[in-house]
Amino acid sequence: MPVHVSIHDVSPAWATEVEAALALCHEAGVRPALLVVPDFHGRAPLLQDARFCARLRELQDGGHEVYLHGYFHESQARYDASRGEGRLAWLFAQRVVSGGEAEMSDVSEEEGRARLERGERVLADAGLRVDGYVAPAWSMPGWLLPLLGERGYRFTEDHLRVYDPKARRARASVVLNWASRSPGRVLSTVAWCRVAGYARGGVPARIAIHPGDMGYRLLRYEVERRLAWARGDVVARGAELLG
Ligand SMILES: [Zn+2]
């Protein structure tokens, strides 16, 4: 079964860590997709860093895909009862699952559409081709998939599946990632990745590297091990996971 590798939260805010993750991938002969955030947490506007933009263009020319990854990568972090979601469900989604990063689940469809269009413009202005879209924290509200299809996207993903929004196709896929955001969960996610690795015989797998992972010796080692495990089956384009 094919394996796809990506680096999340690609932003000038994480430039050093992104290079560290790229080095691990390149050593393993892998060209991961780059999930680019136009303005990470509202404090790292992509277009203000010409060198970083040039580096991304160079990587895309070298065969890396570039996916739009939210706009701010941050939720409003306050509960709005008018959205019809229970407070506990909201707290769970925002605080437990995503750590306050589930941007698209926290905005109206209208605002979500505006952020998508604005994000596409930022990447175009940076000289980048948009090869796909991944919602921050893989959190996709119901309106997002049809919107991506309407805009011609051929690849997106959430926790459980990969999609071709335009062709309205989906396929189950296991995702391996580590929770470096919460140090208490690092060990449990290492254990999960080792277990989930066995699912690969049945479904395509994704290896998701986060910049924060690079701050842990254990996780750098785990990423290296996973890349070695995937050797020979890695595909450069996410869409290839759909078969
Ligand atoms: Zn992210």
Residues whose N, C-alpha, C, O or C-beta is under 5 A from the ligand:
A	BS01	ZN	H8 D9 P136 A137
